Amino acid sequence: MPFESLGDFIKAAEAAGEVQYVEGADLELDVGGLTELVSEREGPMLVFDKFAGYPAGHRVCANANRTLRRFALALDLPLDIHPLELLRRWRDKRAGAVAMAAHVVKDGPIFANIQQGEEVNIGSFPAPRWHPGDGGRYIGTQDMVIVRDPELDWVNMGCYRAMVQARDRISLWINPQKHGRIIAQKYWNQGKAEPVAVVFGCEPVTWMTASMSPPFGTSEYELAGAYRGSPVDVVKLPLTNLPAPAHSEIV
């Protein structure tokens, strides 16, 4: 069965012995440093909690699907088969996958807590400085940036780092050849601002497809549904009407 949320995946990974909880780490460099070290050693998923100045439960998850076992867990494949066999099964899964459009639902957990207008405060969420020399703190690394083509009316998702700039502002760096940038340029050529949604935290298969590059005009949601074996439940966001996973952590 596909996972509906990142929280569900963390619980399953913990049951498989794939999670390490870390409390009280410093957002300035501890989170980034530990993430790099553990990643290099093919170590566990890291779930950071209890940051100074933040309530318990305001967490950061790192290396969610970094190892072969967690990759297999996300895709409902056997956890401990030989890497070449895992590759064969992944290829078979991709070859036999049937595209499934996202399923629009009226409500979802993402609407449980809402900030609007002057209430918006990105600083209320822990965002690490991942590397020495970074220009700021990045709330979005394994994120999903969602946009809609104004001419072809298809939804694109991509992974573009998001840095905190102010209480109510983030910046995205998108290389010119990326589909998200090509779509943005269409709006700018018309003198318009582009509606955009940025998702921080969702179940791993949907995120993985956002980091792929299907042909222009093919929505990553269709791939996510194919690899999950069931459509992704999405809600329409009130300000942009863009579809976001109903079980997202933050949008």
HELIX and SHEET records of a PDB file:
HELIX    1   1 LEU A    6  ALA A   15  1                                  10    
HELIX    2   2 ASP A   30  GLU A   40  1                                  11    
HELIX    3   3 LEU A   68  ALA A   74  1                                   7    
HELIX    4   4 PRO A   83  ALA A   95  1                                  13    
HELIX    5   5 PRO A  109  ALA A  112  5                                   4    
HELIX    6   6 GLY A  117  GLU A  119  5                                   3    
HELIX    7   7 ILE A  122  SER A  124  5                                   3    
HELIX    8   8 HIS A  179  ASN A  189  1                                  11    
HELIX    9   9 PRO A  204  ALA A  210  1                                   7    
HELIX   10  10 GLU A  220  ARG A  228  1                                   9    
SHEET    1   A 3 VAL A  19  GLU A  23  0                                        
SHEET    2   A 3 MET A  45  ASP A  49  1                                        
SHEET    3   A 3 VAL A  60  ALA A  62 -1                                        
SHEET    1   B 3 HIS A 103  VAL A 104  0                                        
SHEET    2   B 3 ASP A 233  LYS A 236  1                                        
SHEET    3   B 3 PRO A 243  PRO A 245 -1                                        
SHEET    1   C 3 TYR A 138  GLY A 140  0                                        
SHEET    2   C 3 ALA A 162  ALA A 166 -1                                        
SHEET    3   C 3 ARG A 169  LEU A 172 -1                                        
SHEET    1   D 3 VAL A 155  GLY A 158  0                                        
SHEET    2   D 3 ASP A 143  ARG A 148 -1                                        
SHEET    3   D 3 ALA A 197  PHE A 200 -1                                        
END                                                                             
